[in-house]
């Protein structure tokens, strides 16, 4: 379950500004991985209920502006991940992700609320990971290129992740960066939110995982942005439960 409520926004120049009324995004989603072979894994991220809202607003002059909302499924990712280098101190994999535009790019009475960006994207990511066993520590680096359609700019993405396990708890720290190549139509989908064009950000996302049993547990994470462009600026909260077969 993903929650984001914000009245702050990084504008196209990267400056933090206030926006009214407050914008909220909620996603209830399923994430699953299945090992097809010892090297090939199928991955699905499916937000089966996505909701975006604008709060009611009462201006200083007494004018009342009613809120707005849209409910639908969200944009869905289907991925194939293949192990290029396995059984080595550093393992390397390649992932192809197809972003399916199942969400609503222009919902609500105003037509400005979104549960998706309305474009089909294809992203290729290379990941390299190392386990420091017997120390319960791992680290991963990733780099990707996201090809976007419908006049959206392409993106390059970089990520770093490290996790450490103590008993039933695993603490994870992630840093992610998205950079737009600015090669699309700047006027395409310029809505304030999380689905617009030419979005950029540098974020830090700590996560805490608790294993109730060997095969099931719960997790909570929060994502904050050090900087950004054309994206909401408040922390996003994510909570979930998992099971392994």
Protein Blocks (a to p, Z undefined) as FASTA:
>chain_A
ZZdddfbdcdfkopacddddddddddddddddddfblmbccdddddfbccddddddddfk
opacddddddddddddddddddfbghifbdcdddddddddfbcfbgcjkopaccbehiac
ddddddddddfbfbfcdddddddddddeehiacdddddddddddehjbccddddddddde
hlacfkgopagcjkbghiacddddddddddfblmbccdddddddfbdchiafbdcddddd
dddZZ
